[in-house]
Amino acid sequence: MAETSLPEPGGDAEATPCPSISELEELLREGKASSSRVDEVWPNLFIGDAATANNRFELWKLGITHVLNAAHGGLYCQGGPDFYGSSVSYLGVPAHDLPDFDISAYFSSAADFIHCALSTPGAKVLVHCVVGVSRSATLVLAYLMLRHQLSLRQAVITVRQRRWVFPNRGFLRQLCQLDQQLRGTGRS
């Protein structure tokens, strides 16, 4: 796949309806094969794993100023204000990577946190879970849809150019519901 530059914030949303779950999974399979622990998927917005989030030196090297932990309270994701100190702003989302978990309850608060952070000059945000593939990717996709008016298809294409992600089917359904709400369509 040819190297592409990061997308510019903003952009026109597609008028096409939300793809089916199988179409989304096929689109995700076409993504960049990444063995990286952390990738910049939007200007100053990174998706990564717990090992990166738990390495303060790595975060400092990356210039991370905000951390959104999409697996807060999980065995490998114990981060919090006490761990990061005053140099990093923190939001914990206690999501479980299960298809029946309602991650959509956190779409708005996560998008607000990311948006406020990226509105601060020089800020860089890391969104992570354990592996950086499902929960963190879901919250980043929702952010791109809510704050940059990308359709779900556009958001997936944007993120997959920089990182291999694969939200579980339940999360994909919830993202489709968000896409339909934002587009005012009722297609199931």
C-alpha positions in Angstrom: 0.0 0.0 0.0 1.4 3.4 -0.9 2.2 5.7 2.0 -0.4 8.4 2.4 -0.3 11.6 4.4 -2.5 12.1 7.5 -5.9 13.4 6.6 -6.8 17.0 7.1 -9.4 17.6 9.8 -12.8 18.2 8.4 -14.1 16.8 5.1 -17.4 16.0 3.5 -19.3 13.1 4.8 -20.4 10.5 2.3 -24.2 10.3 1.6 -24.1 6.5 1.3 -25.8 4.4 4.0 -23.8 2.5 6.6 -22.2 -0.6 5.2 -23.2 -4.0 6.6 -21.1 -5.6 9.3 -19.6 -8.0 6.8 -18.8 -5.1 4.4 -17.1 -3.3 7.3 -15.1 -6.4 8.3 -13.9 -6.7 4.7 -12.9 -3.1 4.7 -11.0 -3.5 7.9 -9.2 -6.6 6.6 -7.8 -4.4 3.8 -6.1 -2.2 6.4 -2.5 -1.6 6.9 -0.8 -4.6 8.5 0.9 -3.1 11.6 3.1 -4.6 14.1 3.6 -1.3 15.8 2.5 -0.7 19.4 1.3 2.8 18.6 0.3 4.7 15.5 -0.8 8.2 14.7 -4.1 7.8 12.9 -5.2 11.4 12.8 -3.1 14.5 13.4 -1.9 14.3 17.0 -4.2 11.3 17.7 -2.6 8.0 18.4 -4.0 4.5 18.9 -1.8 2.1 21.0 -1.6 -0.8 23.4 -1.3 -1.1 27.1 2.4 -1.6 27.0 2.9 1.8 25.4 0.4 3.4 27.8 2.3 1.9 30.8 5.7 3.2 29.6 6.0 6.9 30.8 9.3 7.3 29.0 7.7 6.2 25.7 4.8 8.6 26.2 7.2 11.4 26.9 9.2 10.6 23.7 5.9 10.7 21.7 4.9 14.0 23.4 1.6 12.5 24.7 -0.3 15.0 26.9 -3.6 13.1 27.2 -4.4 9.4 27.7 -7.8 7.8 27.1 -7.8 4.3 28.5 -10.6 2.3 26.9 -10.0 -0.6 29.2 -9.8 1.2 32.5 -9.8 -1.1 35.5 -8.8 -4.1 33.4 -5.9 -6.4 34.4 -3.4 -4.8 32.1 -4.8 -1.2 32.1 -4.5 0.2 35.5 -3.5 3.7 34.5 -4.9 6.8 36.1 -4.0 10.2 37.4 -1.8 8.7 40.1 0.2 6.8 37.5 0.6 9.7 35.0 0.9 12.6 37.5 0.1 16.2 36.5 1.9 16.0 33.1 -0.8 13.9 31.4 -4.6 14.4 31.5 -6.4 11.1 31.9 -9.8 9.6 31.1 -10.7 6.1 31.9 -13.5 4.2 30.2 -14.2 0.8 31.8 -15.1 -1.0 28.5 -15.0 -4.7 28.1 -14.1 -6.1 24.6 -17.4 -8.1 24.4 -19.9 -7.8 21.6 -22.8 -7.2 24.0 -21.0 -4.4 25.9 -22.6 -1.0 25.4 -19.5 1.0 24.4 -21.8 3.6 22.7 -22.6 5.0 26.2 -19.0 6.4 26.1 -19.0 7.7 22.5 -19.8 11.3 23.5 -17.6 11.6 26.6 -14.6 10.1 24.8 -15.1 12.3 21.7 -15.4 15.4 24.0 -12.2 14.4 25.8 -10.3 13.9 22.5 -11.7 17.1 21.0 -10.9 19.2 24.0 -7.4 17.8 24.1 -6.7 18.3 20.4 -8.0 21.9 20.7 -5.1 22.6 23.0 -2.0 23.8 21.1 0.8 21.1 21.2 -1.5 18.4 22.7 -1.2 14.8 21.6 -3.7 12.1 22.6 -3.1 8.4 23.1 -6.3 6.2 23.0 -5.5 2.7 24.1 -6.9 -0.6 25.4 -4.9 -3.8 25.9 -3.9 -4.5 22.3 -5.1 -1.3 20.6 -7.4 -3.0 18.1 -11.0 -3.0 19.2 -12.1 -0.8 22.1 -9.7 2.0 21.4 -10.3 1.9 17.7 -14.1 2.0 18.3 -13.8 5.2 20.4 -11.5 6.9 17.8 -13.9 6.0 15.0 -16.8 7.5 17.0 -14.7 10.6 17.6 -14.0 11.0 13.9 -17.7 10.6 13.1 -19.0 12.9 15.9 -16.4 15.7 15.7 -15.3 15.6 12.0 -18.5 14.5 10.3 -16.9 11.5 8.7 -19.2 8.6 7.8 -18.3 5.3 9.4 -16.9 4.1 6.1 -14.7 7.2 5.8 -13.5 6.9 9.4 -12.6 3.2 8.9 -10.6 4.0 5.8 -8.9 6.9 7.5 -7.8 4.8 10.5 -6.9 1.7 8.6 -4.4 3.6 6.4 -2.3 4.0 9.6 -3.1 1.1 11.8 -4.7 -2.3 11.6 -7.8 -2.2 13.8 -10.7 -4.6 14.1 -13.6 -3.7 16.5 -15.7 -6.7 17.5 -19.1 -7.2 15.7 -21.1 -5.7 18.6 -19.0 -2.5 18.5 -19.4 -2.3 14.7 -23.2 -2.6 15.1 -23.1 0.3 17.6 -20.9 2.4 15.2 -23.4 1.6 12.4 -26.2 2.9 14.7 -24.3 6.0 15.4 -23.7 6.5 11.6 -27.4 6.1 10.9 -28.3 8.6 13.7 -25.8 11.1 12.4 -27.0 10.7 8.8 -30.7 10.5 9.7 -31.2 7.1 8.0 -33.0 4.1 9.2 -31.4 1.4 7.2 -30.7 -1.7 9.4 
